[in-house]
Amino acid sequence: MPALSVLAHHSEPSDPVLLRWVLDTFEALLGYGPLAVIVPVAIVVVAFPIALAVLARRSRRRQDADVDEEAGERTGRPAK
């Protein structure tokens, strides 16, 4: 009965009772508020694409330098 399984879901994107329980449990265990979770997650979400772009750019520059060096060796001219 896959068609009826839709009725078991909430209209909200997530179960509000479960979210409240998770937040209460987190605060009870660690003693921190929700901001202590949001800030590190936001930093990771922003830092990951930036780090990926920096690493891709560094890799591209190394490849370009290697190609220039190989071309200089073949032609006998110094690389740029």
The first five atom37 places (N, CA, C, CB, O) and aatype in JSON, in Angstrom:
{
  "aatype": [12, 14, 0, 10, 15, 19, 10, 0, 8, 8, 15, 6, 14, 15, 3, 14, 19, 10, 10, 1, 17, 19, 10, 3, 16, 13, 6, 0, 10, 10, 7, 18, 7, 14, 10, 0, 19, 9, 19, 14, 19, 0, 9, 19, 19, 19, 0, 13, 14, 9, 0, 10, 0, 19, 10, 0, 1, 1, 15, 1, 1, 1, 5, 3, 0, 3, 19, 3, 6, 6, 0, 7, 6, 1, 16, 7, 1, 14, 0, 11],
  "atom_mask": [
    [1, 1, 1, 1, 1],
    [1, 1, 1, 1, 1],
    [1, 1, 1, 1, 1],
    [1, 1, 1, 1, 1],
    [1, 1, 1, 1, 1],
    [1, 1, 1, 1, 1],
    [1, 1, 1, 1, 1],
    [1, 1, 1, 1, 1],
    [1, 1, 1, 1, 1],
    [1, 1, 1, 1, 1],
    [1, 1, 1, 1, 1],
    [1, 1, 1, 1, 1],
    [1, 1, 1, 1, 1],
    [1, 1, 1, 1, 1],
    [1, 1, 1, 1, 1],
    [1, 1, 1, 1, 1],
    [1, 1, 1, 1, 1],
    [1, 1, 1, 1, 1],
    [1, 1, 1, 1, 1],
    [1, 1, 1, 1, 1],
    [1, 1, 1, 1, 1],
    [1, 1, 1, 1, 1],
    [1, 1, 1, 1, 1],
    [1, 1, 1, 1, 1],
    [1, 1, 1, 1, 1],
    [1, 1, 1, 1, 1],
    [1, 1, 1, 1, 1],
    [1, 1, 1, 1, 1],
    [1, 1, 1, 1, 1],
    [1, 1, 1, 1, 1],
    [1, 1, 1, 0, 1],
    [1, 1, 1, 1, 1],
    [1, 1, 1, 0, 1],
    [1, 1, 1, 1, 1],
    [1, 1, 1, 1, 1],
    [1, 1, 1, 1, 1],
    [1, 1, 1, 1, 1],
    [1, 1, 1, 1, 1],
    [1, 1, 1, 1, 1],
    [1, 1, 1, 1, 1],
    [1, 1, 1, 1, 1],
    [1, 1, 1, 1, 1],
    [1, 1, 1, 1, 1],
    [1, 1, 1, 1, 1],
    [1, 1, 1, 1, 1],
    [1, 1, 1, 1, 1],
    [1, 1, 1, 1, 1],
    [1, 1, 1, 1, 1],
    [1, 1, 1, 1, 1],
    [1, 1, 1, 1, 1],
    [1, 1, 1, 1, 1],
    [1, 1, 1, 1, 1],
    [1, 1, 1, 1, 1],
    [1, 1, 1, 1, 1],
    [1, 1, 1, 1, 1],
    [1, 1, 1, 1, 1],
    [1, 1, 1, 1, 1],
    [1, 1, 1, 1, 1],
    [1, 1, 1, 1, 1],
    [1, 1, 1, 1, 1],
    [1, 1, 1, 1, 1],
    [1, 1, 1, 1, 1],
    [1, 1, 1, 1, 1],
    [1, 1, 1, 1, 1],
    [1, 1, 1, 1, 1],
    [1, 1, 1, 1, 1],
    [1, 1, 1, 1, 1],
    [1, 1, 1, 1, 1],
    [1, 1, 1, 1, 1],
    [1, 1, 1, 1, 1],
    [1, 1, 1, 1, 1],
    [1, 1, 1, 0, 1],
    [1, 1, 1, 1, 1],
    [1, 1, 1, 1, 1],
    [1, 1, 1, 1, 1],
    [1, 1, 1, 0, 1],
    [1, 1, 1, 1, 1],
    [1, 1, 1, 1, 1],
    [1, 1, 1, 1, 1],
    [1, 1, 1, 1, 1]
  ],
  "atom_positions": [
    [[0.8, -1.18, 0.0], [0.0, 0.0, 0.0], [0.86, 1.26, 0.0], [-0.92, -0.01, 1.18], [0.72, 2.09, 0.9]],
    [[1.71, 1.43, -0.97], [2.56, 2.62, -1.01], [1.75, 3.91, -1.14], [3.53, 2.52, -2.15], [2.2, 4.96, -0.67]],
    [[0.59, 3.86, -1.75], [-0.19, 5.08, -1.94], [-0.69, 5.63, -0.6], [-1.37, 4.81, -2.87], [-0.81, 6.84, -0.45]],
    [[-0.98, 4.76, 0.36], [-1.46, 5.2, 1.66], [-0.33, 5.62, 2.6], [-2.28, 4.11, 2.3], [-0.59, 6.21, 3.65]],
    [[0.9, 5.32, 2.26], [2.02, 5.69, 3.13], [2.21, 7.2, 3.19], [3.31, 5.03, 2.66], [2.85, 7.71, 4.11]],
    [[1.66, 7.92, 2.22], [1.74, 9.37, 2.22], [0.96, 9.95, 3.41], [1.2, 9.94, 0.9], [1.32, 11.01, 3.92]],
    [[-0.09, 9.28, 3.83], [-0.91, 9.76, 4.94], [-0.16, 9.73, 6.27], [-2.17, 8.95, 5.04], [-0.55, 10.43, 7.21]],
    [[0.88, 8.94, 6.37], [1.64, 8.85, 7.61], [2.57, 10.03, 7.81], [2.43, 7.57, 7.64], [3.11, 10.2, 8.91]],
    [[2.79, 10.85, 6.81], [3.72, 11.98, 6.89], [3.01, 13.23, 7.4], [4.36, 12.26, 5.53], [1.8, 13.4, 7.23]],
    [[3.8, 14.1, 8.02], [3.28, 15.38, 8.48], [3.25, 16.36, 7.32], [4.15, 15.95, 9.64], [3.92, 16.16, 6.3]],
    [[2.46, 17.39, 7.47], [2.41, 18.42, 6.44], [3.65, 19.32, 6.52], [1.14, 19.26, 6.57], [4.0, 19.96, 5.53]],
    [[4.31, 19.38, 7.68], [5.51, 20.16, 7.85], [6.7, 19.4, 7.24], [5.76, 20.48, 9.35], [6.62, 18.18, 7.04]],
    [[7.8, 20.12, 6.95], [8.97, 19.43, 6.39], [9.58, 18.42, 7.36], [10.02, 20.45, 6.0], [10.25, 17.48, 6.93]],
    [[9.36, 18.62, 8.66], [9.87, 17.66, 9.64], [8.87, 17.56, 10.8], [11.29, 18.07, 10.15], [7.97, 18.39, 10.93]],
    [[9.06, 16.57, 11.6], [8.18, 16.34, 12.74], [8.53, 17.34, 13.85], [8.3, 14.87, 13.26], [9.62, 17.27, 14.4]],
    [[7.64, 18.27, 14.18], [7.96, 19.29, 15.18], [8.19, 18.71, 16.57], [6.86, 20.31, 15.23], [9.0, 19.24, 17.34]],
    [[7.5, 17.64, 16.91], [7.69, 17.01, 18.22], [9.09, 16.41, 18.3], [6.62, 15.93, 18.48], [9.78, 16.54, 19.32]],
    [[9.51, 15.74, 17.24], [10.84, 15.14, 17.2], [11.92, 16.22, 17.26], [11.02, 14.29, 15.95], [12.91, 16.07, 17.99]],
    [[11.76, 17.29, 16.5], [12.74, 18.38, 16.53], [12.85, 18.99, 17.92], [12.37, 19.45, 15.52], [13.96, 19.26, 18.38]],
    [[11.74, 19.21, 18.59], [11.77, 19.78, 19.93], [12.49, 18.83, 20.88], [10.33, 20.07, 20.45], [13.27, 19.27, 21.73]],
    [[12.23, 17.52, 20.75], [12.89, 16.54, 21.6], [14.4, 16.54, 21.36], [12.31, 15.14, 21.36], [15.18, 16.48, 22.31]],
    [[14.81, 16.59, 20.08], [16.24, 16.61, 19.76], [16.9, 17.85, 20.34], [16.46, 16.55, 18.23], [17.98, 17.75, 20.94]],
    [[16.28, 19.0, 20.18], [16.85, 20.24, 20.73], [16.92, 20.2, 22.26], [16.03, 21.45, 20.29], [17.93, 20.6, 22.84]],
    [[15.87, 19.72, 22.9], [15.88, 19.62, 24.36], [16.95, 18.66, 24.85], [14.51, 19.18, 24.88], [17.64, 18.94, 25.82]],
    [[17.09, 17.52, 24.18], [18.11, 16.55, 24.55], [19.51, 17.12, 24.36], [17.95, 15.26, 23.73], [20.38, 16.94, 25.21]],
    [[19.71, 17.8, 23.26], [21.02, 18.41, 23.0], [21.36, 19.45, 24.06], [21.04, 19.05, 21.61], [22.49, 19.48, 24.56]],
    [[20.4, 20.29, 24.39], [20.64, 21.31, 25.41], [20.88, 20.68, 26.78], [19.45, 22.28, 25.49], [21.71, 21.18, 27.55]],
    [[20.18, 19.59, 27.1], [20.36, 18.94, 28.39], [21.72, 18.26, 28.48], [19.25, 17.92, 28.63], [22.35, 18.28, 29.54]],
    [[22.18, 17.65, 27.4], [23.46, 16.95, 27.43], [24.66, 17.9, 27.42], [23.55, 16.02, 26.26], [25.6, 17.71, 28.19]],
    [[24.61, 18.89, 26.57], [25.77, 19.77, 26.4], [25.64, 21.11, 27.11], [26.0, 20.01, 24.95], [26.64, 21.76, 27.39]],
    [[24.44, 21.5, 27.41], [24.24, 22.77, 28.07], [24.34, 23.98, 27.14], [0.0, 0.0, 0.0], [24.36, 25.11, 27.61]],
    [[24.4, 23.74, 25.85], [24.47, 24.83, 24.89], [23.12, 25.03, 24.22], [25.56, 24.55, 23.83], [22.29, 24.12, 24.2]],
    [[22.93, 26.21, 23.69], [21.7, 26.51, 22.96], [21.82, 26.11, 21.51], [0.0, 0.0, 0.0], [22.86, 25.59, 21.09]],
    [[20.78, 26.34, 20.76], [20.8, 25.97, 19.34], [21.83, 26.75, 18.54], [19.43, 26.19, 18.74], [22.31, 26.27, 17.51]],
    [[22.18, 27.94, 19.0], [23.17, 28.74, 18.29], [24.53, 28.06, 18.26], [23.29, 30.12, 18.93], [25.31, 28.25, 17.32]],
    [[24.83, 27.26, 19.27], [26.1, 26.54, 19.32], [26.18, 25.47, 18.24], [26.29, 25.91, 20.7], [27.28, 25.02, 17.9]],
    [[25.07, 25.05, 17.71], [25.06, 24.08, 16.61], [25.01, 24.8, 15.28], [23.87, 23.11, 16.75], [25.68, 24.41, 14.33]],
    [[24.23, 25.84, 15.2], [24.03, 26.55, 13.94], [25.31, 27.2, 13.44], [22.95, 27.61, 14.1], [25.61, 27.13, 12.25]],
    [[26.06, 27.82, 14.33], [27.27, 28.53, 13.91], [28.32, 27.58, 13.31], [27.88, 29.28, 15.1], [28.81, 27.85, 12.22]],
    [[28.69, 26.48, 13.97], [29.67, 25.58, 13.34], [29.17, 24.97, 12.03], [30.02, 24.46, 14.3], [29.95, 24.81, 11.08]],
    [[27.9, 24.62, 11.97], [27.37, 24.05, 10.73], [27.41, 25.09, 9.62], [25.92, 23.54, 10.94], [27.76, 24.77, 8.48]],
    [[27.05, 26.33, 9.92], [27.09, 27.39, 8.92], [28.53, 27.64, 8.45], [26.49, 28.69, 9.49], [28.76, 27.87, 7.26]],
    [[29.47, 27.59, 9.37], [30.88, 27.78, 8.99], [31.33, 26.68, 8.04], [31.78, 27.8, 10.25], [32.0, 26.96, 7.05]],
    [[30.96, 25.45, 8.32], [31.34, 24.33, 7.45], [30.67, 24.47, 6.08], [30.95, 22.98, 8.09], [31.29, 24.23, 5.05]],
    [[29.4, 24.86, 6.07], [28.67, 25.0, 4.81], [29.3, 26.08, 3.94], [27.19, 25.32, 5.08], [29.33, 25.95, 2.72]],
    [[29.78, 27.13, 4.54], [30.4, 28.22, 3.78], [31.86, 27.9, 3.45], [30.33, 29.54, 4.57], [32.32, 28.19, 2.34]],
    [[32.58, 27.3, 4.38], [34.02, 27.05, 4.19], [34.29, 25.94, 3.19], [34.66, 26.69, 5.52], [35.3, 26.0, 2.48]],
    [[33.46, 24.94, 3.09], [33.72, 23.82, 2.19], [33.8, 24.24, 0.73], [32.65, 22.76, 2.36], [34.76, 23.89, 0.05]],
    [[32.82, 24.98, 0.2], [32.94, 25.4, -1.2], [34.12, 26.33, -1.44], [31.66, 26.08, -1.64], [34.75, 26.27, -2.5]],
    [[34.42, 27.19, -0.46], [35.57, 28.09, -0.62], [36.86, 27.28, -0.68], [35.62, 29.12, 0.55], [37.71, 27.53, -1.53]],
    [[37.01, 26.33, 0.23], [38.22, 25.48, 0.23], [38.31, 24.67, -1.06], [38.22, 24.55, 1.45], [39.4, 24.49, -1.6]],
    [[37.2, 24.19, -1.54], [37.19, 23.42, -2.78], [37.63, 24.28, -3.96], [35.79, 22.85, -3.04], [38.4, 23.82, -4.81]],
    [[37.16, 25.52, -4.01], [37.56, 26.44, -5.08], [39.05, 26.78, -5.0], [36.73, 27.72, -5.02], [39.72, 26.84, -6.03]],
    [[39.55, 26.99, -3.8], [40.98, 27.29, -3.63], [41.83, 26.11, -4.07], [41.29, 27.66, -2.17], [42.82, 26.29, -4.77]],
    [[41.46, 24.93, -3.68], [42.23, 23.74, -4.07], [42.16, 23.49, -5.58], [41.71, 22.5, -3.32], [43.15, 23.09, -6.18]],
    [[41.01, 23.73, -6.18], [40.88, 23.56, -7.63], [41.75, 24.57, -8.37], [39.41, 23.7, -8.07], [42.4, 24.24, -9.36]],
    [[41.76, 25.8, -7.89], [42.58, 26.83, -8.53], [44.07, 26.51, -8.39], [42.27, 28.22, -7.91], [44.84, 26.7, -9.33]],
    [[44.47, 26.03, -7.21], [45.87, 25.66, -7.0], [46.27, 24.52, -7.92], [46.12, 25.26, -5.52], [47.36, 24.53, -8.5]],
    [[45.39, 23.54, -8.07], [45.67, 22.41, -8.94], [45.79, 22.87, -10.39], [44.58, 21.35, -8.81], [46.68, 22.41, -11.12]],
    [[44.91, 23.76, -10.8], [44.94, 24.28, -12.18], [46.25, 25.03, -12.44], [43.74, 25.22, -12.43], [46.85, 24.87, -13.5]],
    [[46.7, 25.83, -11.48], [47.96, 26.56, -11.65], [49.15, 25.6, -11.74], [48.17, 27.54, -10.48], [50.06, 25.83, -12.53]],
    [[49.13, 24.55, -10.94], [50.22, 23.57, -11.01], [50.23, 22.87, -12.36], [50.1, 22.53, -9.87], [51.3, 22.63, -12.93]],
    [[49.05, 22.53, -12.87], [48.98, 21.88, -14.18], [49.49, 22.81, -15.27], [47.54, 21.43, -14.49], [50.23, 22.39, -16.15]],
    [[49.09, 24.08, -15.21], [49.55, 25.05, -16.2], [51.06, 25.24, -16.13], [48.84, 26.39, -16.0], [51.71, 25.35, -17.17]],
    [[51.62, 25.26, -14.92], [53.07, 25.41, -14.76], [53.79, 24.19, -15.31], [53.43, 25.63, -13.27], [54.83, 24.32, -15.95]],
    [[53.24, 23.0, -15.08], [53.86, 21.78, -15.6], [53.82, 21.77, -17.13], [53.14, 20.54, -15.04], [54.79, 21.36, -17.77]],
    [[52.72, 22.2, -17.71], [52.6, 22.24, -19.18], [53.59, 23.24, -19.75], [51.15, 22.6, -19.61], [54.24, 22.94, -20.75]],
    [[53.72, 24.42, -19.14], [54.69, 25.42, -19.6], [56.11, 24.89, -19.49], [54.54, 26.71, -18.8], [56.94, 25.12, -20.38]],
    [[56.4, 24.19, -18.41], [57.74, 23.64, -18.2], [58.05, 22.58, -19.26], [57.88, 23.04, -16.79], [59.16, 22.55, -19.8]],
    [[57.09, 21.72, -19.55], [57.3, 20.68, -20.56], [57.47, 21.3, -21.94], [56.12, 19.69, -20.57], [58.29, 20.83, -22.73]],
    [[56.71, 22.34, -22.23], [56.83, 23.0, -23.53], [58.2, 23.66, -23.65], [55.71, 24.05, -23.71], [58.79, 23.63, -24.73]],
    [[58.71, 24.24, -22.59], [60.03, 24.85, -22.61], [61.13, 23.83, -22.81], [0.0, 0.0, 0.0], [62.12, 24.11, -23.49]],
    [[60.98, 22.64, -22.25], [61.97, 21.59, -22.42], [61.99, 21.09, -23.87], [61.68, 20.42, -21.46], [63.05, 20.77, -24.4]],
    [[60.82, 21.02, -24.5], [60.76, 20.53, -25.88], [61.32, 21.55, -26.86], [59.34, 20.19, -26.25], [61.98, 21.17, -27.83]],
    [[61.07, 22.82, -26.62], [61.5, 23.83, -27.58], [62.88, 24.37, -27.26], [60.49, 24.98, -27.62], [63.5, 25.03, -28.1]],
    [[63.38, 24.12, -26.06], [64.67, 24.63, -25.68], [64.61, 26.07, -25.16], [0.0, 0.0, 0.0], [65.63, 26.66, -24.81]],
    [[63.41, 26.62, -25.12], [63.24, 27.99, -24.6], [62.84, 27.91, -23.13], [62.17, 28.78, -25.42], [62.19, 26.96, -22.7]],
    [[63.23, 28.92, -22.37], [62.81, 28.93, -20.96], [61.3, 29.14, -20.84], [63.56, 30.03, -20.18], [60.67, 29.77, -21.69]],
    [[60.76, 28.6, -19.81], [59.32, 28.76, -19.58], [59.03, 30.18, -19.16], [58.82, 27.76, -18.5], [59.92, 30.9, -18.69]],
    [[57.8, 30.59, -19.33], [57.39, 31.96, -18.98], [57.52, 32.23, -17.52], [55.98, 32.22, -19.41], [57.21, 33.34, -17.06]]
  ]
}
